[in-house]
Amino acid sequence: MADHPGLNGQDLRNLLSANGVDVVGELQIDLISGGRSNLTFDVRDDEHHWVARRPPMGGLTPSAHDMEREWAVTSALAGTAVPVAPTVAIDRDGTHIGAPCTVVEFVDGLVIRSVEDLAVWTDDQVGANFGALVKTLADLHAVDYNAIGLGDFGRPEGFAGRQVKLWARQWGLVKTRELPDVDRLVAKLTDRVPADARSTIVHGDFRVDNTIIDREDPARVKAVVDWEMAALGDPLTDAALMCIYRQPVFATVLGFEAAWTSDRYPSADEMAQAYATATGADLGDWDFYLGLANLKLGVIAEGITHRALLGGSSGAEGAERAAEATASFIATGLSRVS
């Protein structure tokens, strides 16, 4: 039985058994590389193939690694137009694993993380993939969350304003140095929080590498993954974040040249227009949403380095350098709202 410091095989066996899952033979556990957030593991026995996820092993912030949140939303979305991996087991309070943990069925397909991964597709296929991603996000934002039992999932009213406060608090928890522009950006965002907004399920981290794509058809999304920041709230926060991830500096956060920053995908402005067309929604005070997205990514970048300095990195190289991108995100955010 192969173990990892973040996931003991016997503990996982106990978790699966407690959820009514029969483990056949020995468990094989392998850390899936490339993560900057929750630890993700490939898990197999003699008959089954699963994926297990748990929070990082150090430097946690209050809400960025919420396994219960991920479990609730993916369970509810089963059967909707939004593709998700079927849920298998959950350890809500760490009784079995020592930390909250979820297990879902393995979904076979492509995960396009780097520009090298993107090279498997022609330009037409990249365009088809982008169209599928925008449609998937639009489908998510069209789901009636009350109808699928998520009416109590959160408080959608005032979501954008709470996001400003949340990421300001997160900054206080993970900052590795003083950066006064963060406070300036928070102040400007606070002054222009939109008064009215739609309320939908939001993913909170939507881009190509948080999806699994059909190996034969780039226009087919087989599953959307990484739901730990999902909520009920303003869908324009999702759309703006999708666009802000296009910045080349995002490569510093990931530690490699990200597929989503490739110029083979449409520009951020084209992405925004495609989303507006797919949903029929007005983009409202778009500069506010872009400013908020930059604040979020700046704090996330800082948090990755914070965890790495505490020894809680998920194993990817260069985590200690992620915070080098923070100042750039914050400056870009200020440029949108100044």
C-alpha positions, 0 to 999 in steps of 0.5 A: 500500500503506497502512502503519502504524507498527506494521505495514509492508505489505511486511513483512506481505506477506513474512509471508503468503508465508512461511506459504504465503498468496498475496497478490492485489494491493495490501494495505490496512492499517487500524488498528482503533480501540478497543484497549487491548492488542495492536494490531489491524489490518484487512487486505485485498487484492483477494480476502481479508480478514484481521485482524492482531495484534501487541503494543503498540509500547512498555512491554511486560510479559512475558506480557500480549501473548503472540502465540504463546499466542494462536495455539496456543490458537485453532488448537487450538480450531478444530472445538470448540464454542468459535467462533474465527477461522480462523488464517492466519499467524504471525510467532513471533519478529518475523522479518518484522514486527519483533515477534510477529504473528498473522493470522486470517481476518476474521469478519463480525459485531457487536463490542459495545463501548460502551453506544451499540453495545448500543442496537441490541438490545432488552432481550430480545436483551441477555438472549439475548446474555448467555445465549450468552456464558455458554454459550460460556464454559462450553463453553470450560471443558468442552473436554478440552485434552489431546484437542485437543493443548494438554496442554503448553500450561501448568501448570494446577496452582497456577495461581491462586497463580501469578496472584497472583505474576504480577500482583504482578510486573507491578505492579512493572514498570508502576506509575506511582506507589507504591500500598501497598494493592497490596502489602496485597492481594497479601499477603491473596490469597497467604494464601488461595489455594485448595488445590484447583481444576479445570483447564481452558483459561481465556481470561483476558479474557472479556466481550462486546467480546472476542467477535464476535456475529452481526448478525442473532442476538444469541444467536449468538457467531461468534468469541471473540477476544483470546486473548493471556492464555489459559492452562491453569488455574482456570476460576473466574478467568475467571468472576470477571473476567467479573463484575468487569468489570461495575464502572462504573469500568471505563469509565475504563480503556477511555476510554468507557462500556463495554457490559459495565458497562450495567445492561441486562446482569445484575448481577455476582452474577447473572452468577456464578450463571448461570455456576455453573448453566451449568457445574454448578460450585461457586464455591469461595472466590469472594471470593478470585477476586473479589479476584484479578480486581480485582488483575489489572484494577488492574494492567492499568489501570496498564499502559495508562497506563504504555505511554501515557506511553512513547508505546506507546498503541494509539491510543485516547484517554484511555489516560493516564487509565486508571490513575485506576481502579487504586486503585478496583479495588485497594480493591474487591479488599481489601474482598473478602478483608479 
